[in-house]
Amino acid sequence: MTATTTGGTADVTVGVLALQGDVREHLAALTAAGVEARPVRRPGELAEVDGLVLPGGESTTISKLATAFGLMEPLRERIRSGMPAYGSCAGMIMLADKILDPRAGQETIGGIDMIVRRNAFGRQNESFEAAVEVAGVEGGPVEGVFIRAPWVESTGAEVEELAVFDGHAVAVRQGRLLATAFHPELTGDHRVHRLFADMVRASAR
Ligand SMILES: NC(=O)CC[C@H](N)C(=O)O
């Protein structure tokens, strides 16, 4: 948490919620984005990070494991008190205040005032790639990898829609919370992770 930014030293620590999903890919992308990255599985580990990534995977499973590991309330508490968080795909679902079609026992952490529809892009299009312009990400569109991806059905007044695809928001930001329906961690393009790293640095200052 030091303010040193010289010499490319990792000045902030970003956790990746490591219950299920593509944890390793996010750890690698965060490291490439210049922060110290580490997995988070316990409340004590959550307490030590400056920001947190919620990976892609399966949101029902992540929700149930977070409850089983005693992490759901600590996660809500840290997000309420301003910890930056970034969710991709299932992680976007975890950050939604409301989801349209929850499975039995599925809860979200919440934090972003939005309603998200799971598996929204439908069967024949369950997985696809598309170039997506993301506000705040310089240097051209991001390669959006969508895998049984959600979309954002509606947002509250505080939520900024950073990217729209096919008429639906697929990247949003509300204060220190960022979410994408797609998976930048799978592409080798670290611009979205750099944007998040900058959000974490700004809040740690
Ligand atoms: N690639 C993903 O993260 C898919 C999300 C998944 N469809 C879910 O509901 O959690």
The ligand as a MOL file (V3000), in Angstrom:
LIG
                    3D

  0  0  0     0  0            999 V3000
M  V30 BEGIN CTAB
M  V30 COUNTS 10 9 0 0 0
M  V30 BEGIN ATOM
M  V30 1 N -18.1760 -17.5100 -18.5330 0
M  V30 2 C -18.8950 -17.2890 -17.4730 0
M  V30 3 O -18.4440 -16.7700 -16.4470 0
M  V30 4 C -20.3060 -17.7760 -17.5800 0
M  V30 5 C -21.2390 -17.3040 -16.4880 0
M  V30 6 C -22.3000 -18.3500 -16.2550 0
M  V30 7 N -23.1950 -18.4610 -17.3540 0
M  V30 8 C -23.0160 -18.0400 -14.9510 0
M  V30 9 O -24.1880 -17.8980 -14.8870 0
M  V30 10 O -22.3840 -17.9340 -13.9540 0
M  V30 END ATOM
M  V30 BEGIN BOND
M  V30 1 1 1 2
M  V30 2 2 2 3
M  V30 3 1 2 4
M  V30 4 1 4 5
M  V30 5 1 5 6
M  V30 6 1 6 7
M  V30 7 1 6 8
M  V30 8 2 8 9
M  V30 9 1 8 10
M  V30 END BOND
M  V30 END CTAB
M  END
